[in-house]
């Protein structure tokens, strides 16, 4: 899945990240997980992607969208890949 157009930056055991994973799997989307360090200050890779250090962050190469916050990500996935897309 290295060539998947969607990258999800996440933490192990994060319920907000798992919410996004569930939606990605619901829509059968190929995605790549990038697991980050638990220490907030060590999350440079997500800072470069989104400008912040919070997770989850989704980057969708197909649409050029990168966004944080599970609620916004789930809404985006629904609009972009859901039944109404």
N, C-alpha and C positions, 0 to 999 in steps of 0.2 A: 504494500500500500504506500510505498514511498512516493509514487507519482500522483497520489490523490490530490485533487484540486483544493480540498478543504483541510486546513490544519487547525487543530484544537490544542491550545496551550492550557494545561490543567495540572492539578495536584492529585496525588493518590488520596482517595477517601473523601474528596470534596463533594458535598451534596449538590452544590450549584453546578459543578462540572458534570456530575452524573446526570443531572437534569438535561443538559445539552446532549450528552452521549445518548440518552434514551431517545431524544428527538431525531438525532442523526440516524440512529438505527431504525426508528419508526419509518423514516423515509428511505431506508436502504441506501444511504449515501456513503460513498467511499470517503474516508477521512484518515488523517494521520494524527496520532496523539503525540504531543511533545510534553513530557512530564517535567515539571519544574521543581526547583529546590523549595523546600518549605520556608526557608528564611526569606522574608519579603525583600530584603536588601540584596539578595543573590539572584534576583529574577531579571537579569539584564536582557535576556533574549526576548522576553515579553515586553519589556520597556521599549526595545527597538521596534517591535511590531506594532504596538498600540499606543505608546506614549505613557503608559502607566504600568504598575506592577501587580495589579489585581488579576485574579483569574475567576472564571474562564475568559479566554479571548479566542475568538474564531476569526480565521483568515480564509476567505473564499477567493481563490485565484480566478475562478470562472466569472465572477462579477466585480472583482476589484475591491470587495468590502472587507474591512477588518474592524471588528467591534468587540468591546468588553461587555460584561454583565449578562448573566444567564437569561433574565427575562427578555432583554432586547434581542439576544441571539435566538431564543426560541421563537419570538415573534417574526424575526427575519427569516428563519427557516420555514415557518408556516407560510409566510407570504411568497417566498421564493420557490420552495419545493413542495408545498402542500397541495391539496386538492384544488385550491383556487388559483394556483399559479399558471 
